[in-house]
Amino acid sequence: MTPYTILLTPLRSDLKRRIAEQEAEARLLGEGLGHLPSGQPVWQGEGSLELSLSHSDHWLAVAFAPKGMRVGIDIEEKEDQAARLLPRYASKEERETLDRLGLPPIYLWCGKEAVYKAHSDRLSAGLSQILLVDRDLFEVEDDEGVVFRQPITYIEGDGWVMAHTLTGRSVPIRLAE
């Protein structure tokens, strides 16, 4: 398995949200954080690394991976909001899968976001191209019709859920002829 690093730091509660996010980013990443014109964060510091980051109300999560591997991370705290908005981001099949697995909707939301961040350059239709098939596995159909399975890992904390994944861990689906 390819090694990668996850950093987690709290956001300061005495600052406005965006200022707290910027302070946490500077604290963890220093001058290494840059952004593409699309807004996607990129690592510009020492070393050849890929980067993904996510903010929740109280946390900043950052994942680093070796260059050439796209990494995705998401951290969420809003379990009630994830449940309330479920029909907006989950198909009927996914809602049935959540029920079958006994998972709260925040796992689907968080998992889809992490997978999307890892593959966003190939998913012009967004989250609708990502389908939950099992607790730790999503099926993705990219813009060229290539279908593959993307493993995901979850970490639970006190009031939050984090999902992270690497593109190098994707499992292609090959149709038998």
N, C-alpha and C positions, 0 to 999 in steps of 0.2 A: 504494500500500500504506500502511496506517495505521502510523505509527511507534509502537513500544513499546520498553521498556527492560528489560534483564535484568541483574541484579546477582548475582554469585557471590562468596562469601567462605568461607574455611575455618572449621571448627569447632575450637575450642581442644581439644587432646588432653589437657591437664592437668586438665580439668573433667569431671564426670560428664555423660553424654550430654544429658539434658534441660537442665541448667544451661548447657552449651556452646551448645545451640540458642537458649536465651533470651538469652545474652550476644551471640551473632551477630545475632539479630533486633534487639536494642537498638542494637548497633553500626551496623547498616545502616539501620534504620527509626526509631530514636529512639522518641518518643511517638506516632508515626503509626500504629502497629499496634494494631488492635482485633480483636474477634471477635464474630460473631453468636452467638445462643444455641445454634445448631447446632454451633458450634466453627469455622465457616468464617472464615478471616482476612479482614479488611476494612481498607482504608486510611482513617484518620481524620485524617491530617495535612493540610498545605496542598495545594491543588490538587484537582482533581476527577479522581480516578484509580480504576481497578480494580486489584486485586492478587491474585496467586497466589503461594504459596510452597511449597517442598519441602525436606526435610532428607534427607541420606544419612548414612552413618557419619561422614563427614569434611567435608561441605559443606552450606551453606545456599544455595539458589537462590531468587531473587525475580524476578517479572515484573510490570511495571506496564503498563497500557494506558489509553487515554482512557475516561472515564466512559461507561457504556452498552455497552461491549464487555466480554465475559467472557473472561478470559485464563486459560490453564492451563499449568502447568509441573511437571515431575517430573525429579528427578535420582536415579540409582540407581548403586550400586557392586557389588551382589551378583549377579554374572553366574551363579555356580553355583546360587544360590537360585532365580533366575529360570528356569533350565533345569529344576531339580528340581521346581518347582511348576507348570510349564507346563500339565499336564492340568487344573489347578484353574481357570485363567483363560483358556484358549485352546480354541476349538472345533477339531474335526478339520480343518475348512476352513482355519482360521487356521494350524494347524501345517503344513498342506500349503503354504500361502502363504509361511510363513517358510522352508521347505525350498526352494521354487521361487526365492525371492529371495536365498537364501544369508544370511539375517539371523539373528543369535543371538537367543534368546528375550528377552533384556533389552530389545531394541528394542520388542517387543510390549508388555511389561509397562510400560515407561516411557511409550510412546505412548498406551496406553489410560488410564493414570493422568492424563496431561496433558489428554486429551480429556474425561475424566470431570470433572476439576476445572473446565473451562470450561463444561460443560453440566449439572452435578450437579443443578440445580434442575428439570431435565426428565427425569432418568434414575433413577426410583425403583428399578429392578431392577439398577442398578449397571453393572459392566463388561460384563455379558452383552449389553447393548444397543449395544455398540461392536464393530465387526468390521473387522479389517485387510483392506484390499483391494489395497494396493500399498505400496511402501516408505514413501512420504510421504503416505499417504491412508487415512483410516478412513471407514467408513460407519456412521452412527448412526441408530437408530430411537428417537425419543423416546416419552414416555408417551402422547402423543396419536396415535401411529402415523405421525408425520411422519418421512420418511426423508431424510437429507441426507448429503453427503460433507464431511468435515472434514480439510483439509490440516494437516500437522504438519511441524515442522522439528526435526532432530536435531543435536546438537553432541556430539562425542566429546572427552573429555579423558584424562588419564593415569589409567586405572582407573575411569572413570565415563562414563555416557551421560546426556545431558539431552535431554528432548523439550519443545517448547513450541508453543502454538497460540493463536489468537484466534477468538472466535465470529464476528466480522465477516468472517473469511476462509472461512466455511463455504460450500459449494456445494450449493444445493438440488437434489434430484433430482425432475424432473417427469416423470410418466408420459405418454407420447404417447397420444392418444385415437384 
